[in-house]
Amino acid sequence: MPIFAPESQYIGIMTQQEIGIAIKERRKKLGINQQTLADLASVAVNTVVAIERGEGNPQLATLLTIMDTLGLQIDINIKQLDYETV
């Protein structure tokens, strides 16, 4: 359950750096610092710093936890591609 009320936002495919920027902007909009976010999400502050910089390779669960804490979500649509057989 998100700690902060989510906002209706749709963002298309994003790079790792863009995700980091979105997280940083949301955190700042909520008026919390990196340490507070880390504490609320139960992750190391170094993890938050790295994600906001678009660095490292965070586990999906960690990224989802941080985003959930900020009231953000990732919308993933998976569809099967139909290939013609030759």
C-alpha positions, -999 to 999 in steps of 0.1 A, spaced: 0 0 0 15 34 -10 24 57 18 16 87 -4 -15 91 -25 -7 82 -61 -11 108 -88 -25 99 -122 4 99 -145 13 79 -176 49 79 -188 59 58 -219 90 37 -221 117 52 -200 154 48 -197 171 40 -164 181 77 -161 146 89 -168 132 66 -141 157 80 -117 147 115 -126 110 107 -121 118 92 -87 139 122 -76 113 147 -88 85 129 -70 106 127 -38 113 164 -39 77 172 -47 67 153 -15 94 173 4 114 143 17 151 137 15 169 106 3 175 93 38 138 95 46 128 78 14 153 50 21 140 46 56 103 45 44 112 20 17 135 -1 39 164 2 16 199 17 19 203 54 12 231 45 -13 204 25 -32 182 56 -35 211 77 -46 222 53 -73 187 49 -86 181 86 -88 214 90 -107 204 62 -131 233 41 -120 237 5 -110 212 -23 -117 186 -23 -90 165 -54 -85 129 -49 -98 115 -55 -63 137 -27 -49 126 -3 -76 89 -12 -72 92 -8 -34 107 27 -38 81 37 -64 52 23 -43 65 43 -13 63 75 -35 29 66 -49 43 58 -83 37 27 -103 51 9 -134 26 -2 -159 39 -32 -179 19 -46 -208 32 -79 -220 17 -93 -252 26 -122 -273 40 -115 -308 26 -136 -335 52 -149 -359 44 -165 -392 61 -198 -396 78 -205 -429 
